[in-house]
């Protein structure tokens, strides 16, 4: 199946059952909240300096 096929399939399923969209939205919001909490704990204080040091340590910058 191509990527577009999955998008079309999801759109059809959401049209049939709109609760799927609500479930997906809740899942995404929960992931964002978890990530936000994690990063706040990791980089509390001077966020920019700590985030740069972290990324540098991982070889990403």
MARTORLUM-609189 format. One line per 4 residues: number of its first residue (from 1); for each residue x, y, z of N, C-alpha, C. Coordinates in steps of 0.05 Angstrom, whole numbers, plus 5000, padded with zeros to 4 digits. Layout:
// residues N
NUM	X/Y/Z/X/Y/Z/X/Y/Z  ...
//
This chain:
// residues 61
1	5017/4976/5000/5000/5000/5000/5018/5025/5000  5010/5044/4984/5025/5070/4983/5016/5087/5006  5032/5107/5013/5025/5126/5035/4998/5138/5030  4993/5147/5007/4967/5160/5001/4944/5142/5006
5	4948/5116/5002/4927/5097/5007/4919/5096/5036  4939/5098/5054/4934/5099/5083/4919/5125/5090  4926/5147/5078/4912/5172/5083/4883/5170/5074  4878/5159/5051/4851/5156/5041/4835/5136/5059
9	4848/5115/5067/4834/5095/5084/4827/5108/5111  4846/5124/5123/4840/5137/5148/4817/5157/5145  4817/5172/5123/4795/5192/5118/4768/5177/5115  4768/5155/5102/4743/5139/5099/4733/5130/5127
13	4751/5119/5143/4744/5109/5169/4734/5131/5187  4747/5155/5185/4738/5177/5202/4710/5187/5193  4705/5186/5167/4678/5193/5158/4657/5174/5169  4665/5148/5171/4646/5128/5181/4643/5130/5212
17	4665/5136/5226/4664/5137/5255/4682/5161/5264  4669/5183/5271/4684/5207/5278/4698/5205/5305  4692/5185/5321/4706/5181/5346/4735/5174/5342  4742/5164/5318/4770/5158/5312/4787/5183/5313
21	4776/5205/5302/4790/5230/5303/4795/5240/5331  4775/5237/5348/4776/5245/5376/4798/5229/5390  4798/5203/5385/4818/5185/5397/4846/5194/5388  4850/5199/5363/4876/5207/5352/4885/5233/5364
25	4866/5252/5367/4872/5278/5378/4881/5275/5407  4867/5258/5423/4875/5254/5451/4903/5241/5453  4908/5223/5435/4935/5210/5435/4957/5230/5430  4953/5247/5410/4973/5267/5403/4977/5287/5426
29	4955/5296/5438/4956/5315/5460/4971/5303/5484  4966/5277/5489/4979/5264/5512/5009/5261/5506  5017/5255/5481/5045/5254/5474/5059/5281/5477  5045/5302/5468/5056/5329/5471/5060/5337/5500
33	5040/5331/5516/5042/5337/5544/5064/5322/5558  5068/5297/5551/5089/5281/5563/5117/5291/5554  5119/5298/5529/5145/5308/5519/5151/5335/5532  5131/5352/5534/5135/5378/5546/5144/5376/5575
37	5131/5358/5590/5139/5353/5618/5168/5343/5620  5175/5324/5603/5202/5313/5603/5223/5335/5597  5218/5351/5577/5238/5372/5570/5239/5394/5591  5217/5400/5603/5217/5420/5625/5235/5411/5648
41	5233/5385/5654/5250/5374/5676/5279/5372/5667  5284/5365/5642/5312/5362/5633/5326/5389/5631  5311/5409/5622/5324/5435/5616/5313/5458/5633  5306/5452/5658/5296/5474/5675/5318/5494/5679
45	5310/5519/5684/5330/5540/5687/5336/5553/5661  5361/5554/5653/5369/5566/5628/5365/5547/5605  5341/5546/5594/5333/5527/5574/5352/5526/5550  5358/5549/5538/5373/5550/5514/5401/5538/5517
49	5415/5545/5539/5442/5535/5544/5441/5505/5548  5423/5496/5565/5421/5467/5571/5413/5451/5547  5394/5461/5531/5386/5447/5507/5408/5446/5487  5423/5467/5483/5446/5466/5465/5467/5447/5474
53	5473/5447/5500/5493/5427/5510/5484/5399/5506  5458/5394/5510/5447/5367/5506/5450/5359/5476  5442/5377/5458/5443/5371/5430/5472/5367/5420  5490/5384/5431/5518/5382/5425/5529/5355/5434
57	5522/5347/5458/5530/5321/5469/5521/5297/5452  5498/5300/5439/5487/5279/5422/5498/5281/5393  5515/5302/5388/5526/5305/5361/5506/5316/5341  5485/5329/5351/5464/5339/5332/5469/5368/5323
61	5487/5382/5338/5495/5409/5329/5525/5412/5333
//
